[in-house]
Amino acid sequence: MSEERNPEVENSTSLDKISPRSPRFKPVHLYALVGTCLMLASFVAGGIFMHTAQASTNASLLANTNLVDLSKCNPGKQPDPNVANVLGTITAINGSSLTLRRYDNGATVSVTTTSTTEYGSKLADKAISSQDLKVGDFIQASGTYNAEKTLTAKSIKIGLPPSSSEKKPSSEGDKQKLEKLAGSATTNQTGIVGRITAIHGATLTVSGFNNGKTYTVNTSTSTEFASKIAGHSISLSELKVGDFIMADGKLASNGSLDAQQLTVGPPPSDTPACKQSSK
């Protein structure tokens, strides 16, 4: 007696032999694939972490010590290497043209103002215009020189003239330092903004802006000092209790700040980015 066959089973078996079906994913295969992806992701993340570890550490220290990033105090005011800063006294005004006697060497400089020139005063707590300038004002004019060596001013700020006891820049390097420090106070480093409450040798005690917390600022022979109010570089001995400062540098292991630059000036604008956290 012939054996009865099921054509559906036979056909199925035959087709499998001719064109094998792709094996179905078993759970163990899926887990292996997921595990491999996770391992690759961990290697990529590890490279990113190594690249940003220092930045993350600095951000953590910044948050834990209630310091500030001074670059946020004056957004958009990063120093422009093409801008020259001239400090001097106005000796003549003729319409939109000013004549200055430079503070550093007594040379005469011609300054031209335009409709876009910005004006400010460190003596008056209000906006000013070109009409408020007068002969005898001590100013800082920032702008670019043209072929005729005339400075086209982007901004003009009125300030206090330096006293005879304060030093003038004695070299070209000192002049460049003066122009760098006397301009808009911006930096990408960790810093402290506040008022000096005590001075002990090279160490300052500072009350933080807005939160009143106490900070320690260490200065050294390499710290650069300047006054935005006087418009020139100064020394440690010229600092006094009550001065409002912006110190930037690096955090020491004990949480104090080793200052690389320290600038005396008026309190910064009342913006959240300039304030230490009150936490």
C-alpha positions, 0 to 999 in steps of 0.5 A: 500500500502506497504511503499517503502524502500531504502535498502542502507539507511536501511543497513546503519542505521542498521550497525550504530546500530550494530557497531557505527562509531567513532565520527569525531573530531570537531574543538572544540575538536581539540582546546581543545587537542591543549590547553591541550598540550600547558598547559603541555608544559608550566609546563615543560618549567616552571620547566626548567626555574626555574632551569636555571633562575640564569644562565640566569641572570648571562649570561645577566649581563655578556653580558650587562657589557662586562665581560668575563668568565675566564674559556674560556681563557685557554681551557682545562687547568682546575686545576687537583687535582692530579697535584702537583706544586713545586716552586723553584730554579734549583740547578743541571741539569743532562740530563732529571733530575733536582734538585730544592731547594723549595722556601717555605721550602728550601727542595730538590726536584728531578724533571724528564722531559720526551718527553711530558713535556711542557716548557714555560717562563714568561721572554721571549716572545717565546717558549723554550725547555729543552735546555734553562733551566739552573742552577739558574732559578726559575721555577714552575714544575707541575706534579705527584710524583712517589713512590720515591717522584720524580716529573715527570713534565708535564710542567715547567715554568721559572719565576721571583724569589720572592723578599725578601720583598714578603711573603712566605707561612707560613702554609700548607693551604697557600701552597695549596693556592699558588699552586692553584693560581700560576697555570694556571689561570682558573675559572668558575666565572665571571671575568675581565681581564685588566690593573690597572689604579688606586688604591683607598684603596681596590677599583681598576679601571681596563682598560679592555683587548682589549676594553679599557673600564673602570671597578671597582673591589672591594677587601676585607679581604677575597680576595685571591691575587697571582702573576703568575709572582713571583709564590706565593701569594701576598697582596693588598698592593703589587698591583700597577698601570700598573699591568695586572690582572685577577680578578674573583668573583661576580657582585655587583648590581651596575655593579662592581665586588666583587673579590674573587680571583685576580691574577697578570700575563702577558696578556692572549693569544690573543684569542676571548674567552679571550677578552671583547666584544667591544660592 
